[in-house]
Amino acid sequence: MPTFLLSRYNLARAKTRRAIFPQAAKMTTGSDHGFFEYTRDRFVIDEAEQMARRRIRFNINELGRVAAKAVGAMRCVNIEKCADGMYNKAYTLTMDNGMQVIGKVPNPNAGMPHYTTASEVATMEFVRNILKTPAPRVYTWSSRVDDASNTVGVEFIIMEKLLGIPLSVVWSKLNLDARFKIFIQMFDIQKKWSAVRFTQFGSLYYAKDMESCSDSPLYVEDGVPVTNDLFAVGPAAGREWNDERRQKLQCHRGPWSSVLEYRKGIALREISAIKNLSYIPKQMAMIYGPGQLYQPTLAKKLASLESYMQILKYLLPTDPSLTSGHIWHDDLHHENVFMNPDNPTEILGILDWQSVQIVPLFDHSLDPSFLGYCGLEIDDDLDIPKFPDNFNSLQGEEKTRVFNRVNDKAIMVAWRRLVQGKNPDQYKAIKFQKTTPGHILILSRRIFELAEAHLHALLLVLRDEWHDHFPEESNNSTPFPIDFSAEKVAEIEADTKRADLSIETINLMKQCFGDMWPENGVIEHEMYEEVKVALRKVKAELIEKYCGQSDQNKAIFEELWPFDD
């Protein structure tokens, strides 16, 4: 197995903090440009373009009027902008009767016009009313900017303001027993999600918002087909279908009726992005460069996907519980889960249902990210971790680090034990994700951005494990479907070594920067200049180390360096 860890790649979804709570500074007039700009942080990668992707102009006073009408108030008397999200803007709207609601407006980078908002609203109603998940109630919305009834000038959602406080406020203060109570509630919620098996793959919409709908039942629950004419499965609205300009692609986005066709659709999307967008996206999982570092090319990306397509049908599991579609919230971080302030172990609501997809369990994030575990993969034996023998002799920060590491692992082990014992299908999907086919399927979703070297490396691993994974094919003398020449194997192995070094390089940078590291490419305003200076120094050191005196190598490094100067 290659030395890399899949946890080094953030492939499923950007773990951003899209909190719905007000900033300290109130803004009560729509003339303030801060209402329409991204103001929370500074970007260290393509800042001008990143800001443009998050700039949206509209009639904010009209948003207040529409909200007041929707909730039966006379007028909106105050508007506060909430902390910026990476994909949306949110506002706390206060009515003359004291009622508060949230107004949510998607940024240009949020996704496909109409589909992103339409899917989010339908998803919230479905999970709230059908699956009994505590999602916000929607009062009114519009996904059609060109509709005469939309006087705001943008797509928007007026929704319930959840009571309570973000889990981030209390999590670090809770003991293990209290944390267990929280994840048991989340487990019960997720078990309901896994019990409903959709008959198609894509995203959920109101049927009235689709040009055509399937005649098949919408989903199956407890073996019983369920027809619901209010909803329909339509095009996939996930981040992976929109990030890095993918929303501009003319490609089939679903719905699909089989897991094989759905998975082919992903590969064809990535191939289309490579061929039509024709650039190497900047990312923060690796430091690209010449010589010893990994240097991506569009040709390498295409080659990895062509190999993947040859073997795709063999990668997919045959267990029906792993090949049905499920609706799932894939970003359960501390700020998307709201708790009762009087009983901080009680979940009151879950935010951010944008870009939710109906896909197989193995394509979902099955462990809530608020559990906070960042260590090595948990073994199937699920042994409770123990403190080291010398724990009592440790002092200060080192003792605290060890204590937190053991506690975090204990929480994850307890979570996995619960899932294993009470929801076997979810646990089977977690186990499948850890197999070589599972790893390949995960990496294949973002090849336009990164991971082509390690995808090819995993295909070599699969070739060596062919008899173990596919005994029926082996017994029937079915050969491994891909013919890798000795020259190609050598190239893959060399690229994997370079890619590992590129990952190690950026991980060392993270360690050196500590709290100054610009996670997701953003950093606080007050640290911006200091971080930019530090990045320039690191860049100079890396050029000296990996480029030497070669002007050509320096030019390559400059072109691939992700951060702004």
N, C-alpha and C positions, 0 to 999 in steps of 0.2 A: 504493500500500500504506500502511495506517495506520502512524504513527510508532512504535507500541509494538512491543516484542519479546516473543515468546512465552516466552522464558526468564524474563520477569518474573513469570509465573504459575507456581505450583507445582501443576499440575493432576493429574498422573498418580498421584502418591503422595507423602505427606509424607516428606521425607528426614530421618527421625529417627535417633537413635543408640541402637539397642537392643542395647547390648553385653552379651555373656555373659561377664563376668569380675567377680571379687568386688570389693566396695567395700573400702576400707582398714580400716574398722571391722568386726570380726566380730560377728555376732549369733548366739548359740548357744542361744537359748531362744525357743520359740514364743509366749511371753507378751509379748514386746516388740512394741508396736504398729507399729514400723517394718517388721516383716515383712509387714504387710498394707497399708501406706500408700505413697503416692508420696513419697519423701524426697530424691530426687536434686537437685531444683531447686525454684524457686518460679515460679508462674504469674503473669503480669501481665494476663491476660485471663480474666475469670470464674473466679477461682481456686477459690472454694468448689465450683463445679460441676465444674471440671476435676479437683479432688481426689476428689470423689465418684465420678467416672467411673473412677477408678484405685484405688478402695478395694475390697478383696476379703477376706472372712474365710473361713477354712477350718481344718481340723485339720492343722497343719503336721507334727506328730509322726507322724500317720498317713501323710502323704506320704513321710516317711522310711522308715516300715515297709514300705510298698508298693514303694518303690524297692529296698530291700534284698532283698525277696523276688524281685523281677524279675531281679536280677543274681546271685542265688545267694549273697548274703552273709547273715551271721547277724543283723546289725542295723546301723542307721545311727548313727554316733557323733558326727556334727557336721553342722550346717546353716549355711551362710552365704548371706545374700542378695546377689545380684549387683546391679550398677548398674541402677537402674530403667530400664525402657523406657517408651515412651509408650503401649503397648497391652498389655504383659504384665509379669509378675513372674517372675524366674528365680532359682533357688537352686542352689548347689553343695552336693551331698549326698555326704558322705564315709562310706564303709563301714568296718566293723571290719577288713576285709582290705586297707585302703588304697585301694581302688578309688573313683573319684569319678565321679559322673554329674550331669546337669543335670535339675532339676525345673522345668517351665515351666507357669505358670498364667495364663490370659487374664484381663485386666481386663474390667469390664463394657462398656467402649467398644471391645473388640477386634472384635466382630462378632456375627453371629447365633449364638445358643446352638446347640450341637451341630455345626452346619455348619462353623464356623470351625476348630475343633479337628480334626474328622473329615477335612476337606479338607487341612489341614496335614500330618497324619500320612500320608495316602495319597500326597500329593504327594512327601513326602520319600522314601517307599519307591520310588515310580515313578522319580524322577530318580536315585536311588542305584543301583537294581538294573537298570533298563531303559536309562537314558541315561548311566549310569556317571559321574554327577556326584558329587563328594565331599561329600555331605550327611550329617548325623549319623544314626546308627542309632537307631531307637526301640526301647526295651525293653518298655515297657507304656504304656497310655494309657486315658483314658476321656473321652468327649464327652457322656455322659449323667449329669447330676447326680442324677436321680431313679432311676437304676439301683441296685438293692440291692447290687450288687458294688462300687459306688463308695463307699468309706468315708472318702474325703478331704473330700467336701463341695463340691467344685468340679470343673470340667473340668481335666484336667492331662495333661501328657506327661512321661514319664521317658525321657530320651535320652542318647546318648553325649556326654561332654564332649570336645570336639575338642582335640587336642593342638596346640601351636603358640601363636602370638601374633597379635593383630590386625594387619592390614596397616598400620593407622594408626601403629603403633610404629616401622615401618621405612621407610615410603614416602618421607618427606622426606629420608632419609639416602641413598637409592639414586641412582646416576647414571642417565643415560638408557638405557644398554645394559641395566642391571638392570631398569628399569621396562619396557622392551620385552619382556624375557623373561616378565615377569608377565602382560602383556596378551596375549601370544601364547598362553599357557596358557588365559586366559579366552576368547580367541577360539575355541580348539579346543572348549571346553565349550559355548559358545553355538552353534557350528556343529552340534553334535549336537542341540541344542534345535530349531534351525530345520529339521533334516532330518525331524523327526516332525510330520506334519500331522494334527491331530485332525479327526474328522468332525462334531464339534459344538463349540459355544462355551459356556463356563461355567467351572466349576472341577472339579478331579478329586477323586474319592472312591473308597472301596472300594464295590463293587457291593452288598455286604450292608447298607450304610448308606443305600441309596436305596430308596424305595418302589417305583420302577419304573425300568427301564433300557432303552436303545435296543437294537434287534436289529442295528443296523449295526456294522461293524467299529469298533474304538475309534480307530484311527489308520491312516495310510498312511505307509509308509517305503520310499523308493526305488521308488515306484510300486506297491508290494505292500500290499494291505489286511491289517491285523493285528487279529485278535480276541484280547482278553485278558479273560477272564471275572472276573478279580480286581478290575478297575477299571471305573469308569463316570464319565461326565461328568454333573455335576449343577448345582445353583444356583450362580451366581457369588458368590464370597466375597471379592471385592476390596474395598479400603478405600472406593472410591467408592460402593459399595452399602450402606455402614454409617455413614460419617462424618456428622456433623451430624444425628444422630437418624434417618438414613435406614433403619437396621435396623428401625425401628418400622413402616415403610411396608408396606401390603398391596399388593405389586406383583409381577409376574412376574419372577423372577430367573434364568430359564433352567432347563435348557439350551435353546439355539437351534440350528437346523439350517442356517441361512443367515446370512451376514454382514449382510444387510439386516434380517432379523428381530432379530438381536442389537443392531444399532444403533438400531432402533426402540425396543427395550426400554430402552435407556439414556435416550432422550428421554422416554419415558413415565414412567420413574422420576423424572426431574427435574421433569416436570410434576406428578406426584403429590406430590413433596416441596413444591413451591411452593404447591399448592392445600391440602394437608392439614396441613403443619407451620406454614405461615402466619407465618413470621418471616424477617428478613434475617440470615443468619449473620454473625458477626463474622469478619474475616479480616485478614491482614497484607500483602496485595498492593497495597492502595490505601487512601488516607484519604478516606472519604466526607464529604460535607458539602453545604451549600447554595451557591447562586450559582455561582461559577466551578468549584467542585468537583463531582464526580459524585454524584448522589443516586439510589440504586437504589430500585426499587419492584417489588413482585410482578408488577404488570401488565407492566412492561418485560421482566421475565424470561420471562413466559409468551409475550409477543409474539415474542421472539427465537426461542423453541423452536417456535412455530407456523410461523414463516418457515422455520426449519431443516427441519421435517418436510416442507414443500412441495418441498424441493429435495434431500432426503436421497439418493434413488436415483441422482441424477446425481453426487453427491460420491464415491461408492464406486468404487475402482479395479476394472478388469475383469481385470487380470492374475491368474490363479489363484494365483500365489505370494504375492499380497498379500491374498487373501480366505480363506485357510485358517487354522485355529486352531492356535496354538502355545503350549506351556507355557514360562514364562519367569520368571526372577527379576528384578524391576524395581527392586531397591534394593541394588545392588552397591556400597555405600559401604565405606570403609576398615575399619569395625568388623564387617562381615558376612563378610569374607574373612580366613581364617586362614592364616598362613605358617609354614614350618619355621624355627625360630629358628637352626638350624645352617646352613641354606641359605635365606636370606630371599627368594629369588626363586622358591621352590617353594610352590605353593598346596596346602595340606593339607585345607581344608574351606571350605564356604560355609554360613553360618547364615541363619536367619529365612526360613522358607518359608511363613509365615502369609500368607493373603490372596492367594496366587498364582492367576492366572487363565489360562484358555485362550482367547486372543483373537487377532485378526489381528496380524501383525508391526507394522503401523503404529500399533497401540495399546499397544505395549510400549516400555520405555526401552531403546533398542538400544545406546547408548554407556554403558559402566559408569561410574557416578558417581565411582568412585575415581580416574579419570583426572584429575579436578580442573580441567577446563577451564571457565572462566566468561566467556570472551570472546565476540566476535561470531561468528555462524554461519560455519562453514568452507565456503569455496567449493568447487564441484565440480572445479576445476582441481587442488586438493590440492597446491599449491606449498608447499615447505618454507619456513617463515618465516625471515627473516634479522634479525640485530641491526641497529638503526639506525646510520647512518654515524657518529654522535657517541657511540656506546656507550662507547668507551674513555675519553672525556673525562668521562663521568658519574661521580658520586661517591656513596658511602654508600648510604642507603636507596633513593634513586632508581635507582641502578644495579642494586641487588638486585631491585627491582620489575620493571624492564625485563627483566632476566635471567630471572626466574621466568615472566613473561608469555610470552616467546618460547619458553621450554622447554615450558611447558604447552601452547602451541599446537602445537609440534613433535610432542609426544606424541599429541595428538588427530589431527593430520594423518597421522602414521604409522599410528595405529589405523584411520582411515578408509581409507587406502590398502590396508591388509591386508584389511579387509572387502570393499572394492571388488574386489580381485583374487581373493580366495579364497571369498567367500560372496556372490555377486551378488544373491540374493534379499533378504538382510539389507540390502544397500546400496540396493537399489531401494526398500525400505521407508523407509530414512532419507531418501532423496530425496523420496519421496512426502510425508513429514511436513512438508517445507519448502514444498510447494505451497499455493496458496490453499485447495483442498478439504481438504488435510491439516491446515492450521491450523484450519479450521472444525470438523473432526471432533475435534480435540484440545480446543478450547474448549467444545464442546457437552457434554462429560462432567461439567462442574461448574457449570452455569449457576445452580443453586440457590444456590451460594456467590458466584459472581462471573463476570465476562467477558461479560455479555449485550450491553454496548455495543460491544465489539470484535467479537463474533460478527456483529452487525448490520452493522458497518462492513465486515467481510470479505465479507459477502453483496453489498454494493455493489461491492466490488472484483471479485468473481466475475461480477457482471452485466456489468462492463466488459470482462472477459476471456473472456466466454462463447464467442466464436468460437475462441479459442486453446485452451481446455480441451476443448471439445465440438464439434469440426468437423462430425461426422456430424449432430448435432442442428441445428447452424446451417445446414448445406446443405439439410436437409429443412425449413427454415423453422420449426423448433420454437423458440418464443420463450422467453426467460428465464422460468422458472415463477412468479416472484414479481413482482407489480405494485406497485412502490413509487411512491406519489404524490410530487409535489414537496415537499409539506408533510412527509411521512414522511422523505424524504431529508434535508431540512434538520434535522429532529429528530435523526436518526442522526448526522449530522456534528457537531452541537452536543454531543451526548452523548459522542461519541468524543473531542472536544477536552477536555471536562471529565474524562473518564476518564483521558486521558493526563496531565493535570495532577495528578489524584489519585495516579497511579502515581509521577510525578516527585516529588511531595511526600513520599511515604513513602521513596523512594530517597534523597532528601536527608537525611531523618531517619537512615537507616541510616549514611550517610557521616558525619554529625555524631556519632553515638553510637559508631561504631567497634566495638571489642571489647565495649562495654557494650550493644550491640543485643541485645534478647531474641529470638533466632532461634527460630522456631516457638512464640513466646509464653512461653518459659521463660528464666530467668536464674539464675545461681548464688546461693546463699543470701547470701553475703557482699556481693553487689552489689545485692541486691533493693531495699533502701530508697533507695539512691542512684539507681537506675534509675527508681523510682517518682517521686522528686522531679523528675528530669529530664523524664520524660514529662508531668508536670503543667505544667512550665514551657513545654514545646513546645505543649501543648494551649492554654494561655493565649495564646501568640503566634499560633497559627493562628486562634483565635476572633477575636482583634483584627484579623487580616489579612483573613479571609474573611467575617466576620459583622458587623463594624462595631458599630453601636449597636442593631441589630435584636434584640429579645428572641426573636422567632420563629425567626430564623436561629440564634441561640445555642442554642435548645432543640433544633433539628434536629441541629446539630453534636454536642451532648451525647448525643443518642440514638444517633447513628451512630459516635461515638468508640469504638474497640475496647477500649481499655485501662482497667483498673480505676483508680479514684482512690485 
